[in-house]
Amino acid sequence: MSTPEVTAPPIHETPVDRVKPLGRRSSMADSLWSLVAIAAAVLFFFPLYWAISTALRNPADTFTVAGLGIPWLDFEPTLNNFVVELSTPEGWRAMQTSLIVSLSAVVLALALGLPAAYALARFRFWSNSDITIWFLSQRVLPPVATLLPFYIVFRSLDMLDSKTALILCNATFILPFVVVILRQTFLDLPVELEEAALVDGASHWGAFLRIALPLAAPAVAATAMIIFAFAWNEFLFSSSLGITETKMMPAHMAGAVDTRGVQFWFMATRALIAMIPPVLLALLAQRYIVRGLTLGAVKG
């Protein structure tokens, strides 16, 4: 009597068995993307490196040093340009004017833009979207188109070459950013908290100041840094309305061009000095900036 032949059940191939090893391919792709990222970083940071290298050179080395201009390798670095620049009263006056004008314009724009943004987010007007688009369109308007009207108005008011004129101009052009950015921030905040405050007897101003504004503080800080950068870098109105006593840092940097040509060593030095206040403010407010820029990005 023959025994039945026992056959092993067929081994079914699972999807995992069909997966080919991708470790080498993934590593190659990651390496290529890393090289692309490094090249992009070098490309964007090269102007900053060149400004540092130029600021550390003697005036004669600016035109004679070849190559990448590496300190201690291609030339002997010196801080003489910084000493000369910081010892001139014009540089200190321009830095002081830029700080006063930029900070004042930021405070004024926030004081006017915060209530406007909150009102557009919480109250219904004839067309809230159209009003928001109108605020946004003010940034599309070229500032040079308003230069002559501003000049005539401030001349008739005897306000030319004054910090007040520069503050009003800068606040006018950074105000739309405050309204557009913070309106969306207030829309993302839960309205139930403010309704609870209204039920407890708070007014709309009380709900705005005690509930909505503290919750939106990170976004307010991020917005303040953005509009401060715009006001700090303003060149058109500073060079046109600030004639002698109220020139800001961008106009002061342009003063490195004289009859002998461009004094690159002074221009690089002034550019690096002008970067110090915004960088310090960004480092101090970094926590609020990150929270403000990511506020409302994730819901649920």
Backbone bond lengths (Angstrom), bond angles and torsions (degrees), N, CA, C in turn:
res aa  C-N    CA-C-N  psi(-1)  N-CA   C-N-CA  omega(-1)  CA-C   N-CA-C  phi
1 M - - - 1.463 - - 1.513 108.98 -
2 S 1.231 115.60 119.86 1.477 120.20 -176.43 1.520 110.66 -82.98
3 T 1.310 114.94 139.23 1.479 120.30 178.74 1.530 109.89 -82.02
4 P 1.301 115.57 141.53 1.474 117.70 -179.49 1.521 110.26 -66.45
5 E 1.305 113.81 141.44 1.476 120.09 -179.43 1.526 109.75 -75.92
6 V 1.289 114.36 126.98 1.460 119.94 -179.55 1.523 108.76 -95.24
7 T 1.291 115.02 123.12 1.461 119.93 179.40 1.514 109.27 -109.39
8 A 1.292 114.66 140.52 1.473 119.77 179.74 1.519 109.94 -72.67
9 P 1.290 116.55 141.63 1.481 119.03 178.94 1.517 110.43 -63.40
10 P 1.288 115.77 145.71 1.482 118.39 -179.00 1.527 110.89 -63.95
11 I 1.269 112.63 140.89 1.464 119.26 179.19 1.524 108.13 -86.11
12 H 1.315 113.59 116.27 1.460 118.25 -178.91 1.523 109.82 -82.82
13 E 1.285 114.57 133.21 1.468 120.64 -179.69 1.521 109.50 -79.91
14 T 1.298 115.98 123.70 1.463 121.27 -179.84 1.524 109.87 -87.67
15 P 1.342 116.74 159.78 1.479 118.78 177.04 1.504 112.92 -58.70
16 V 1.357 115.77 -27.58 1.461 118.08 -179.88 1.511 110.88 -67.33
17 D 1.386 115.87 -34.97 1.459 119.02 -179.53 1.518 111.93 -69.98
18 R 1.329 116.86 -24.60 1.451 119.04 -178.71 1.527 112.92 -85.05
19 V 1.323 116.00 -8.75 1.456 119.12 -179.46 1.517 109.27 -75.85
20 K 1.285 116.06 126.70 1.449 122.00 179.11 1.519 109.81 -85.48
21 P 1.267 117.14 145.53 1.476 118.89 178.63 1.530 110.65 -63.03
22 L 1.330 114.13 126.63 1.457 120.14 -177.70 1.516 111.49 -113.43
23 G 1.310 117.57 12.28 1.456 119.71 -176.78 1.510 112.79 -59.98
24 R 1.319 117.27 -47.05 1.455 119.99 -177.84 1.520 111.31 -67.46
25 R 1.368 115.97 -40.63 1.461 118.92 -179.89 1.524 110.57 -66.03
26 S 1.344 117.58 -41.82 1.457 120.33 179.31 1.528 111.02 -65.07
27 S 1.322 116.49 -40.05 1.462 119.33 178.88 1.518 111.03 -64.00
28 M 1.317 117.34 -39.28 1.455 120.61 178.14 1.531 110.87 -64.87
29 A 1.342 117.37 -43.35 1.462 120.63 179.69 1.525 110.88 -65.08
30 D 1.342 116.06 -41.62 1.467 119.08 178.35 1.519 111.26 -63.35
31 S 1.308 117.20 -38.28 1.464 120.65 178.99 1.521 111.30 -65.52
32 L 1.338 116.25 -41.68 1.462 119.46 179.30 1.527 110.84 -64.65
33 W 1.348 116.83 -44.11 1.462 119.42 179.16 1.528 111.29 -65.62
34 S 1.321 116.20 -34.09 1.468 119.18 177.00 1.521 110.80 -65.65
35 L 1.322 117.34 -40.27 1.461 120.47 177.15 1.524 111.18 -64.55
36 V 1.328 116.48 -39.74 1.467 119.86 177.59 1.533 110.43 -63.66
37 A 1.333 117.00 -41.88 1.465 120.35 179.47 1.526 111.11 -65.30
38 I 1.328 116.83 -41.08 1.472 120.28 178.75 1.525 110.52 -64.57
39 A 1.332 116.69 -42.88 1.465 120.09 178.88 1.526 111.07 -62.92
40 A 1.337 117.56 -40.81 1.466 120.54 178.18 1.524 110.75 -65.19
41 A 1.347 117.03 -40.69 1.463 119.91 178.76 1.516 111.27 -63.83
42 V 1.330 116.75 -42.67 1.465 120.37 178.43 1.524 110.75 -63.38
43 L 1.331 116.57 -40.18 1.462 120.52 -179.70 1.528 111.47 -62.59
44 F 1.339 116.41 -42.10 1.459 119.35 -177.16 1.528 112.57 -78.77
45 F 1.327 118.13 -27.96 1.458 120.71 -178.86 1.531 112.74 -89.91
46 F 1.329 117.39 -8.49 1.462 119.16 -178.45 1.526 112.28 -63.74
47 P 1.349 121.04 -42.16 1.484 118.48 176.77 1.519 112.85 -58.65
48 L 1.347 118.02 -37.16 1.462 120.01 177.33 1.525 110.87 -65.78
49 Y 1.326 115.87 -42.72 1.478 118.70 177.38 1.526 110.76 -62.65
50 W 1.332 117.57 -40.83 1.461 120.09 -178.24 1.527 111.08 -67.10
51 A 1.345 116.75 -35.07 1.460 119.64 176.13 1.527 110.96 -65.04
52 I 1.328 117.40 -41.56 1.467 120.59 177.79 1.522 110.58 -64.68
53 S 1.327 115.64 -44.05 1.461 119.25 179.97 1.519 111.51 -63.46
54 T 1.331 117.79 -41.64 1.464 120.94 -179.78 1.522 111.40 -68.35
55 A 1.349 117.14 -37.97 1.460 120.07 -178.61 1.523 112.21 -68.29
56 L 1.328 117.81 -23.35 1.461 121.52 -178.67 1.528 112.79 -91.24
57 R 1.324 118.00 4.00 1.464 120.71 -177.78 1.525 110.99 -99.04
58 N 1.299 114.77 156.08 1.455 120.44 167.56 1.529 108.77 -72.52
59 P 1.328 118.90 155.84 1.465 119.81 -179.41 1.526 113.17 -54.38
60 A 1.326 117.26 -37.73 1.464 119.16 -179.61 1.521 111.81 -69.11
61 D 1.351 117.18 -33.30 1.465 120.29 -179.62 1.519 112.24 -70.25
62 T 1.314 117.82 -17.59 1.463 120.42 -178.52 1.523 111.45 -62.29
63 F 1.320 116.86 -33.52 1.468 121.26 -176.02 1.518 113.16 -105.32
64 T 1.315 118.02 -7.20 1.464 119.79 -175.62 1.519 113.76 -110.40
65 V 1.336 117.50 -22.78 1.463 120.13 -178.35 1.522 109.22 -74.95
66 A 1.321 116.32 130.22 1.458 122.02 178.81 1.521 109.83 -108.03
67 G 1.318 115.17 169.29 1.455 119.35 178.04 1.516 112.14 82.82
68 L 1.336 115.04 -150.18 1.451 121.11 -176.84 1.520 113.12 -83.16
69 G 1.310 118.68 -5.00 1.453 121.12 178.52 1.514 113.14 64.05
70 I 1.324 116.99 48.33 1.457 121.48 -178.75 1.528 108.91 -80.90
71 P 1.340 117.97 126.01 1.474 119.82 179.40 1.520 111.68 -60.17
72 W 1.350 115.28 146.50 1.466 125.11 -179.05 1.529 113.44 66.62
73 L 1.325 116.46 -8.30 1.456 119.37 176.92 1.519 110.99 -110.09
74 D 1.326 116.83 -48.01 1.454 121.66 178.06 1.526 113.05 -98.41
75 F 1.333 117.58 -20.92 1.464 120.63 179.30 1.521 108.60 -160.09
76 E 1.311 115.45 164.63 1.461 121.74 177.80 1.530 108.73 -92.40
77 P 1.353 118.32 114.35 1.473 119.72 -175.22 1.523 112.14 -70.24
78 T 1.319 115.70 155.55 1.452 122.46 179.04 1.519 109.10 -147.26
79 L 1.325 116.26 151.02 1.465 122.59 176.74 1.520 111.74 -100.93
80 N 1.311 116.98 15.59 1.459 120.29 -176.17 1.526 112.13 -63.25
81 N 1.337 117.23 -35.19 1.465 119.47 179.70 1.527 111.33 -64.24
82 F 1.329 117.42 -39.78 1.461 120.37 177.82 1.530 110.86 -67.90
83 V 1.337 117.28 -38.79 1.467 120.46 178.76 1.519 110.54 -63.05
84 V 1.332 116.64 -44.14 1.466 120.31 -179.88 1.518 110.93 -65.99
85 E 1.336 116.94 -42.98 1.459 120.25 -177.15 1.527 111.54 -67.44
86 L 1.325 117.09 -42.17 1.459 119.85 -178.51 1.520 113.04 -76.33
87 S 1.320 117.58 -11.48 1.466 120.47 178.81 1.518 112.99 -92.82
88 T 1.322 117.48 -5.41 1.468 120.88 -179.60 1.530 109.67 -92.14
89 P 1.325 118.49 135.49 1.474 119.96 179.93 1.523 112.91 -66.45
90 E 1.340 117.55 -26.71 1.463 118.88 179.63 1.522 111.76 -63.26
91 G 1.332 116.94 -39.76 1.459 119.89 179.16 1.522 112.67 -64.90
92 W 1.332 116.91 -45.07 1.459 119.93 178.21 1.521 111.39 -64.70
93 R 1.341 117.25 -37.98 1.461 120.21 179.39 1.525 110.76 -65.78
94 A 1.331 116.55 -40.63 1.467 119.66 179.00 1.526 111.09 -66.05
95 M 1.338 117.45 -40.25 1.462 120.36 177.98 1.524 110.64 -65.11
96 Q 1.321 117.45 -43.74 1.460 120.88 178.86 1.524 111.21 -63.45
97 T 1.327 116.57 -43.57 1.464 119.90 179.14 1.522 111.30 -62.96
98 S 1.321 117.41 -42.49 1.463 120.50 179.81 1.520 111.33 -62.51
99 L 1.336 117.43 -42.37 1.457 120.36 179.69 1.533 111.20 -64.87
100 I 1.324 116.38 -46.02 1.464 119.66 -178.27 1.529 111.02 -64.78
101 V 1.331 116.38 -47.52 1.459 120.16 -177.48 1.522 111.23 -65.97
102 S 1.324 117.94 -45.72 1.469 121.19 -176.75 1.521 111.24 -65.85
103 L 1.323 117.55 -48.53 1.467 120.39 -179.16 1.528 111.23 -65.36
104 S 1.318 117.44 -40.81 1.460 119.90 179.02 1.523 111.27 -65.98
105 A 1.334 116.83 -41.01 1.469 119.92 178.21 1.525 111.02 -64.32
106 V 1.326 117.56 -38.30 1.467 120.95 177.73 1.526 110.50 -63.93
107 V 1.328 116.79 -46.90 1.470 120.11 179.70 1.527 111.05 -61.43
108 L 1.329 117.21 -43.80 1.463 120.73 -179.94 1.522 111.46 -65.39
109 A 1.334 117.03 -42.99 1.462 120.20 -179.95 1.529 111.29 -65.81
110 L 1.328 117.78 -39.01 1.463 120.03 177.62 1.529 110.90 -68.39
111 A 1.329 117.22 -39.63 1.460 120.21 179.98 1.524 111.77 -62.50
112 L 1.328 117.30 -35.11 1.460 120.77 178.90 1.526 112.56 -88.69
113 G 1.333 116.96 -34.98 1.453 120.26 -173.62 1.518 114.84 -81.34
114 L 1.339 118.01 -31.61 1.464 120.05 -179.39 1.531 112.34 -62.54
115 P 1.330 119.77 -51.42 1.471 117.74 176.63 1.531 113.22 -62.14
116 A 1.331 117.06 -36.48 1.467 119.24 179.08 1.522 111.01 -65.38
117 A 1.324 117.54 -43.26 1.461 120.74 178.61 1.526 111.56 -64.03
118 Y 1.331 116.56 -41.08 1.467 119.92 179.23 1.530 110.98 -66.07
119 A 1.316 116.42 -40.89 1.461 119.64 179.18 1.528 111.67 -64.06
120 L 1.321 117.42 -41.20 1.467 120.13 178.68 1.523 111.79 -68.11
121 A 1.337 117.72 -24.23 1.463 120.79 -179.61 1.521 112.99 -86.70
122 R 1.332 117.74 -28.23 1.465 120.21 -172.11 1.534 114.15 -112.52
123 F 1.328 119.24 -20.23 1.457 121.28 -176.65 1.525 109.21 -116.57
124 R 1.314 114.86 153.80 1.453 120.88 -178.79 1.521 109.37 -103.03
125 F 1.332 115.18 119.80 1.454 121.95 175.18 1.522 108.51 -106.17
126 W 1.312 116.61 -168.69 1.468 119.05 -177.33 1.518 111.30 -62.69
127 S 1.325 118.18 -33.96 1.472 121.27 174.66 1.517 108.03 -164.21
128 N 1.332 115.75 95.81 1.459 119.34 -177.63 1.526 111.88 -63.88
129 S 1.318 117.29 -37.86 1.464 120.03 -179.02 1.518 111.17 -65.76
130 D 1.334 117.19 -39.17 1.462 119.58 178.72 1.524 111.29 -66.51
131 I 1.321 116.90 -38.27 1.462 119.58 178.04 1.522 110.29 -64.98
132 T 1.335 116.94 -41.29 1.457 120.44 178.35 1.522 111.23 -63.82
133 I 1.322 116.52 -42.65 1.468 120.12 178.04 1.527 110.47 -63.90
134 W 1.332 117.33 -35.40 1.469 119.90 177.61 1.527 110.34 -63.80
135 F 1.331 117.40 -43.24 1.460 119.99 176.28 1.530 110.64 -60.86
136 L 1.335 115.98 -43.01 1.458 119.32 -179.88 1.520 111.75 -65.88
137 S 1.319 117.20 -33.52 1.467 120.12 -179.21 1.525 112.00 -67.51
138 Q 1.326 118.05 -20.61 1.455 119.61 178.94 1.528 111.56 -65.93
139 R 1.336 117.10 -24.28 1.460 119.97 175.61 1.525 111.52 -78.38
140 V 1.320 117.20 -21.34 1.465 120.27 177.58 1.523 110.18 -76.25
141 L 1.330 116.91 -27.26 1.460 120.78 179.86 1.527 109.99 -64.64
142 P 1.326 118.52 124.76 1.471 120.24 179.23 1.528 110.71 -64.44
143 P 1.321 118.42 129.40 1.473 119.51 179.92 1.517 113.63 -59.37
144 V 1.342 117.00 -29.06 1.460 119.17 -179.09 1.524 111.30 -65.31
145 A 1.340 117.55 -23.36 1.461 120.22 178.63 1.524 112.17 -69.85
146 T 1.332 116.70 -22.06 1.468 120.98 179.66 1.522 112.49 -101.74
147 L 1.315 117.78 -0.75 1.461 119.92 -175.42 1.529 111.82 -64.05
148 L 1.327 117.18 -48.14 1.468 119.90 -178.93 1.531 112.42 -63.80
149 P 1.351 119.70 -45.43 1.476 118.09 175.60 1.527 113.12 -59.91
150 F 1.324 117.13 -42.43 1.466 119.70 177.71 1.537 110.25 -61.35
151 Y 1.314 116.40 -42.43 1.461 120.07 -178.35 1.537 110.78 -62.65
152 I 1.337 116.52 -43.74 1.466 119.96 -179.09 1.534 110.95 -66.07
153 V 1.331 116.58 -42.31 1.463 120.28 -179.43 1.521 111.01 -63.88
154 F 1.346 116.68 -48.20 1.462 119.27 -177.64 1.534 111.73 -69.76
155 R 1.317 117.65 -29.67 1.461 119.02 176.29 1.527 110.34 -68.92
156 S 1.322 117.27 -41.32 1.465 119.87 178.47 1.518 111.62 -66.62
157 L 1.347 117.56 -27.73 1.463 121.38 177.89 1.522 112.58 -91.78
158 D 1.329 116.84 3.63 1.463 122.25 -178.81 1.534 110.75 57.41
159 M 1.327 115.58 45.42 1.466 121.18 -178.86 1.519 112.32 -118.48
160 L 1.326 118.03 11.24 1.456 119.22 175.90 1.526 110.10 -66.62
161 D 1.326 115.20 148.92 1.462 121.98 -179.70 1.533 110.68 58.35
162 S 1.331 116.27 42.10 1.459 121.29 177.67 1.523 109.31 -130.60
163 K 1.325 115.88 150.97 1.462 120.80 178.67 1.520 111.16 -67.11
164 T 1.319 117.27 -31.28 1.463 119.99 -179.66 1.521 111.59 -61.34
165 A 1.323 117.17 -41.49 1.469 120.40 179.00 1.523 111.03 -63.02
166 L 1.326 116.97 -43.10 1.465 119.73 179.61 1.520 111.51 -67.47
167 I 1.323 117.53 -36.78 1.458 120.79 178.50 1.521 110.64 -63.53
168 L 1.339 117.10 -45.15 1.462 120.69 -179.61 1.529 111.45 -64.49
169 C 1.335 116.81 -41.54 1.472 119.64 179.47 1.520 111.52 -64.45
170 N 1.324 116.87 -46.73 1.462 119.84 -178.92 1.522 111.54 -66.87
171 A 1.330 117.36 -40.09 1.464 119.73 178.68 1.519 111.46 -63.97
172 T 1.324 117.02 -34.15 1.460 120.76 179.24 1.517 111.82 -63.81
173 F 1.326 116.82 -39.33 1.465 119.38 -174.16 1.525 113.51 -89.63
174 I 1.326 118.91 -15.09 1.464 119.63 175.77 1.525 111.79 -99.27
175 L 1.334 117.47 -9.68 1.461 120.23 178.97 1.529 112.97 -60.35
176 P 1.343 121.41 -41.96 1.465 119.34 178.78 1.519 114.18 -57.90
177 F 1.340 118.50 -34.03 1.457 120.11 178.07 1.525 110.65 -62.28
178 V 1.319 116.30 -42.24 1.462 120.01 -179.62 1.520 110.55 -61.42
179 V 1.323 117.43 -46.31 1.462 121.17 -176.42 1.531 110.83 -66.34
180 V 1.315 117.31 -46.17 1.466 120.53 -174.64 1.529 110.99 -69.59
181 I 1.334 117.48 -45.63 1.467 120.30 -176.38 1.527 110.99 -69.83
182 L 1.329 117.39 -48.25 1.461 120.10 -174.41 1.524 112.22 -76.41
183 R 1.319 118.80 -23.08 1.469 119.02 173.75 1.523 110.04 -60.61
184 Q 1.318 117.18 -44.87 1.462 120.01 178.54 1.517 110.94 -65.92
185 T 1.327 118.01 -34.25 1.459 121.08 177.40 1.521 111.43 -63.48
186 F 1.322 117.40 -44.85 1.464 120.55 178.64 1.527 111.41 -66.99
187 L 1.321 117.46 -32.44 1.468 119.78 176.29 1.519 111.62 -65.33
188 D 1.337 117.45 -32.82 1.460 121.10 -179.35 1.532 112.81 -78.37
189 L 1.327 117.95 -15.50 1.462 120.44 179.39 1.528 109.97 -76.89
190 P 1.339 118.37 144.89 1.479 120.16 178.53 1.519 111.26 -67.90
191 V 1.317 116.07 122.07 1.458 121.09 -177.84 1.524 111.57 -72.99
192 E 1.352 117.62 -16.81 1.461 120.32 -178.36 1.521 112.36 -63.08
193 L 1.338 117.27 -31.56 1.456 119.90 178.54 1.527 111.25 -64.87
194 E 1.309 116.22 -41.61 1.464 119.56 178.83 1.529 110.80 -71.17
195 E 1.319 117.42 -36.28 1.463 119.48 177.04 1.520 111.22 -64.27
196 A 1.333 116.51 -36.84 1.464 119.50 176.51 1.521 110.98 -64.91
197 A 1.329 116.96 -38.25 1.463 120.08 177.33 1.522 111.10 -66.17
198 L 1.326 117.23 -37.71 1.465 120.39 177.95 1.523 110.72 -66.40
199 V 1.334 117.16 -37.49 1.462 120.50 177.60 1.528 110.50 -64.63
200 D 1.329 117.04 -35.88 1.465 121.33 179.47 1.520 113.34 -76.26
201 G 1.324 117.74 -0.77 1.453 120.59 175.30 1.508 115.68 108.39
202 A 1.319 117.99 2.76 1.461 120.13 179.21 1.529 110.19 -76.31
203 S 1.314 115.76 150.49 1.455 120.71 175.03 1.526 109.61 -84.51
204 H 1.338 115.60 175.18 1.470 118.04 177.43 1.530 110.81 -63.96
205 W 1.340 116.56 -37.74 1.461 119.22 176.73 1.522 110.45 -65.28
206 G 1.323 116.82 -38.91 1.463 119.39 178.23 1.514 112.41 -65.41
207 A 1.340 116.39 -42.07 1.468 119.44 177.08 1.519 111.24 -64.25
208 F 1.327 116.12 -36.16 1.467 119.68 178.86 1.530 111.36 -68.17
209 L 1.347 116.79 -46.55 1.459 120.33 -174.74 1.524 112.69 -76.75
210 R 1.322 117.83 -34.27 1.464 120.56 -172.93 1.523 113.93 -98.54
211 I 1.330 117.31 -22.99 1.465 119.92 -176.74 1.527 111.43 -112.87
212 A 1.331 116.49 -60.66 1.464 120.15 -172.12 1.523 111.96 -70.02
213 L 1.326 116.89 -44.59 1.464 119.24 -175.91 1.526 113.23 -64.78
214 P 1.349 120.61 -45.00 1.476 118.41 175.78 1.524 113.45 -61.66
215 L 1.342 117.38 -36.44 1.464 119.32 178.63 1.523 111.80 -67.87
216 A 1.324 116.77 -31.45 1.462 121.11 -178.70 1.519 112.75 -92.65
217 A 1.339 118.36 9.29 1.463 121.32 -176.59 1.535 113.37 -57.27
218 P 1.346 120.77 -42.38 1.479 118.90 177.15 1.524 113.06 -60.80
219 A 1.332 116.51 -41.57 1.467 119.22 178.69 1.517 111.06 -67.99
220 V 1.325 117.36 -35.68 1.459 120.33 176.97 1.521 110.54 -63.69
221 A 1.344 116.52 -41.95 1.466 120.04 178.40 1.522 111.48 -63.60
222 A 1.334 116.83 -42.92 1.470 119.83 178.37 1.522 111.21 -64.24
223 T 1.323 116.64 -41.53 1.464 120.04 178.14 1.517 111.19 -64.30
224 A 1.344 116.50 -39.84 1.462 120.06 178.85 1.524 111.42 -61.53
225 M 1.324 117.51 -38.98 1.462 120.10 178.56 1.523 111.25 -67.54
226 I 1.337 116.96 -38.09 1.466 120.14 -179.72 1.523 110.73 -65.90
227 I 1.329 116.97 -47.72 1.462 119.19 -178.00 1.525 111.08 -72.68
228 F 1.341 117.50 -27.57 1.470 119.16 174.77 1.523 110.25 -64.19
229 A 1.334 116.94 -39.00 1.464 119.75 178.51 1.531 110.58 -64.25
230 F 1.332 117.45 -39.67 1.462 119.87 177.95 1.521 111.09 -64.43
231 A 1.335 116.95 -44.80 1.464 120.05 -179.54 1.526 111.35 -68.02
232 W 1.329 117.38 -36.86 1.461 120.90 -179.01 1.517 111.52 -66.60
233 N 1.328 117.19 -34.30 1.464 121.32 -176.61 1.525 113.21 -91.37
234 E 1.320 118.29 6.47 1.460 120.98 -178.40 1.527 110.56 -64.86
235 F 1.321 115.52 126.42 1.467 121.17 -178.53 1.528 112.50 -116.24
236 L 1.328 117.44 -39.32 1.461 120.80 -171.74 1.523 111.50 -61.58
237 F 1.323 116.87 -55.40 1.464 119.94 -176.87 1.526 111.28 -71.74
238 S 1.326 116.56 -31.16 1.462 118.67 178.87 1.521 111.63 -65.92
239 S 1.311 116.71 -40.42 1.461 119.96 -179.08 1.527 112.83 -79.75
240 S 1.344 117.82 -17.95 1.462 120.53 -177.36 1.528 112.65 -100.86
241 L 1.327 116.86 -41.14 1.461 120.63 -177.82 1.528 112.34 -95.53
242 G 1.339 116.95 -27.90 1.457 120.45 175.84 1.519 109.97 -91.87
243 I 1.308 116.91 89.12 1.465 121.07 -168.36 1.529 111.26 -74.50
244 T 1.318 118.20 -55.47 1.467 120.54 -176.70 1.524 112.29 -128.29
245 E 1.336 117.95 -50.89 1.455 121.57 -170.44 1.520 113.54 -88.66
246 T 1.301 119.08 -16.94 1.470 120.94 -172.93 1.521 112.07 -124.58
247 K 1.302 117.25 38.98 1.464 119.70 175.46 1.521 108.91 -77.94
248 M 1.327 115.40 133.87 1.457 121.08 179.13 1.532 109.57 -89.57
249 M 1.324 115.95 176.87 1.462 120.68 -174.19 1.528 113.39 -59.74
250 P 1.345 121.60 -42.37 1.471 118.88 177.47 1.517 112.94 -59.14
251 A 1.350 117.73 -41.62 1.461 119.80 177.11 1.522 111.12 -68.74
252 H 1.328 116.59 -33.92 1.471 119.64 177.09 1.527 111.01 -67.05
253 M 1.313 116.96 -36.75 1.470 120.25 176.63 1.517 110.82 -64.15
254 A 1.326 116.99 -38.59 1.472 119.44 178.73 1.507 111.68 -67.06
255 G 1.335 117.95 -17.77 1.459 120.85 177.36 1.505 114.25 -70.87
256 A 1.343 117.31 -4.16 1.465 119.78 176.55 1.518 112.26 -74.75
257 V 1.322 117.80 -2.51 1.468 122.17 177.34 1.528 107.94 -98.10
258 D 1.305 116.96 120.08 1.462 120.86 179.21 1.519 109.41 -131.71
259 T 1.317 115.83 -164.89 1.469 120.22 -176.72 1.524 112.42 -66.60
260 R 1.326 117.04 -21.57 1.466 119.55 178.74 1.513 112.64 -86.35
261 G 1.318 117.08 -4.11 1.457 120.33 -178.54 1.517 110.23 115.37
262 V 1.320 115.89 -161.08 1.460 122.14 -179.03 1.525 109.15 -86.56
263 Q 1.315 116.41 123.14 1.463 121.48 174.67 1.530 107.72 -86.51
264 F 1.315 115.00 86.93 1.464 120.40 -172.10 1.520 112.08 -61.43
265 W 1.331 118.62 -33.23 1.452 120.81 -178.16 1.525 111.22 -66.27
266 F 1.335 116.72 -39.38 1.459 119.74 177.56 1.523 111.64 -73.85
267 M 1.330 116.79 -37.30 1.461 119.35 179.17 1.529 111.00 -64.18
268 A 1.336 117.48 -41.92 1.461 120.58 177.68 1.525 110.92 -66.02
269 T 1.319 117.08 -39.92 1.465 120.11 178.78 1.519 111.34 -64.58
270 R 1.316 117.05 -44.45 1.466 119.82 179.38 1.519 111.21 -66.24
271 A 1.315 117.72 -35.60 1.467 120.10 178.22 1.525 110.80 -64.53
272 L 1.323 117.66 -42.11 1.462 120.39 179.29 1.520 111.21 -67.69
273 I 1.328 117.87 -39.43 1.460 120.52 177.75 1.529 110.24 -65.62
274 A 1.329 116.75 -38.50 1.463 120.24 179.99 1.521 112.18 -67.17
275 M 1.329 118.50 -21.86 1.455 121.17 179.85 1.521 112.93 -80.15
276 I 1.320 118.19 -14.83 1.465 120.42 -172.69 1.531 112.51 -65.17
277 P 1.347 120.79 -53.50 1.479 119.08 -178.14 1.529 114.36 -59.63
278 P 1.352 120.85 -47.16 1.471 118.11 178.73 1.525 113.20 -62.23
279 V 1.333 117.30 -37.86 1.463 119.54 179.69 1.524 110.80 -66.35
280 L 1.327 117.75 -42.13 1.462 120.65 178.51 1.525 111.27 -63.37
281 L 1.329 117.16 -43.73 1.457 119.91 178.09 1.526 111.63 -63.63
282 A 1.332 116.90 -39.50 1.463 120.07 178.71 1.527 111.18 -65.19
283 L 1.327 117.86 -38.66 1.463 120.30 178.50 1.524 111.39 -68.39
284 L 1.328 117.10 -39.16 1.460 120.31 -179.92 1.525 111.78 -69.16
285 A 1.323 116.94 -35.23 1.470 121.19 -177.36 1.520 112.38 -103.77
286 Q 1.327 117.29 21.91 1.462 120.09 -175.02 1.525 111.56 -61.79
287 R 1.330 116.92 -41.10 1.462 119.83 -178.73 1.523 111.12 -62.28
288 Y 1.325 117.08 -42.56 1.454 120.32 -179.77 1.519 111.55 -71.27
289 I 1.334 116.59 -33.40 1.466 119.48 -179.76 1.520 110.64 -65.30
290 V 1.350 117.67 -45.02 1.457 121.27 -179.49 1.520 110.31 -64.40
291 R 1.315 117.01 -43.71 1.475 119.77 178.86 1.524 111.13 -66.36
292 G 1.319 116.72 -37.66 1.461 119.19 -179.30 1.503 113.30 -69.27
293 L 1.334 116.95 -39.69 1.459 120.08 -178.67 1.529 112.11 -72.33
294 T 1.352 117.96 -25.15 1.459 121.16 179.99 1.516 112.32 -99.48
295 L 1.329 119.05 1.25 1.459 121.12 179.91 1.508 110.07 -66.32
296 G 1.315 115.40 125.75 1.461 120.44 179.90 1.507 113.99 83.49
297 A 1.348 118.41 0.51 1.470 119.76 179.54 1.519 112.13 -72.79
298 V 1.333 118.11 -29.36 1.448 123.10 -179.83 1.515 108.41 -121.80
299 K 1.286 116.92 126.92 1.453 122.30 178.34 1.503 109.33 -120.06
300 G 1.321 115.30 156.00 1.458 119.17 177.36 1.499 112.00 127.16
